[in-house]
Amino acid sequence: MTTLDRPDFVVIGGGIVGLATALRLLERAPGADVVVLEKEDDVAVHQTGHNSGVIHAGIYYAPGSLKARLCKEGAEWTRRFCDEHGIPYKDTGKLIVATDDLETDRMAALFERAQLNGLDVEKLDAAELRRREPNVVGRAAIFLRTTGIVDYRRVCRAMADLIRDRGGQVRLGSEVTGIRETGDGVRIATASGESWYPDKVVVCGGLQADRLAALAGLDPSFQIVPFRGEYYRLPADRAGLVTTLIYPVPDPDLPFLGVHLTLTMDDGITVGPNAVLGLAREGYPKRSFDRRDAAALLRFPGFWRVARSQWRTGLVEQWNSLSKKGYLGLVRKYCPSLTVDDLLPEPAGIRAQAVLRDGTLVQDFLFEQTERVLHVCNAPSPAATSAMPIAAMIADRLLT
């Protein structure tokens, strides 16, 4: 056994939060040995690599809240990191469009919240909205300048390179199969037969967060319920349909932002996502099914409590998943020129929604911690934008 088998810190999970945590630990503990263990053959394979690529501004969060602060700080860090490492991004701006009286009232509250959060925001009437975006209709809109887009896979690969440059390790193809905490350290076993004996561990398991917590001997207070976010892509001849991101006004009772039009770094436009129950945590093609994942879902009492309270919303989302016309109707509210033929296939994403046993959807940070192991059970959306300040918070918990 070499000293490399006994690093100071192991981070489990090579998504953006795990990589940011490893970088922050290298900064906070100069000279420390830090190892990232990622089960896939690349970083950012799951949630990070399947999101919409938006650099969010933080308009949806209560003024002065932790989420609002972390999002704003994270957006600034993301742009700075991209500038330093030659990663392209675009400051596209974002329009939140109200199409009826209820949405107009909700939009007014969002506008006030944006101002209190110190965001660069402008209110548009219907005529100004149509002037700026001729293919978009609405009664009014908010224009948020400080929203952008980036390829988070490229960000993560640059982060992995930086970890290696600073003396850390990023071990790909290292699926963790055992976590055992003892009085003088932690033993981590991997499927490849390697063993690691770190002093402390951070688990950023995303879609597998509950299983990794159980693997470490905990009785998790939550379970991951996967929600598929299904996308479409517009054809190339529709690439100029809009010049900024177009979002509906969200329903404050739901944890999702609604189906929107998003510009992409390859000059395309995606439509989505919706939010339908997933029956495979890592199954991205449509109709993916994993027996173990489905069985775990059906055994979990929290799922049935969510189902009872949200069944109407669930049925609508499922119908829109099965029917292109239903899905299209969500977008035609603000972009009426789109047709069913415009909706081309695009890979889905899967959101790891932590749910408590009583059916509560966890919308805030959730950690479970022992003396030597910190489990990041829920890092609220938009975690990609807020990754580095989230990592700072994780490092503070681990090192104090």
Summary of the structure (lengths in Angstrom):
residues: 400
radius of gyration: 21.3
end to end distance: 29.4
largest distance: 70.5
contacts: 1362
relative contact order: 0.18
helix: 36%
strand: 26%
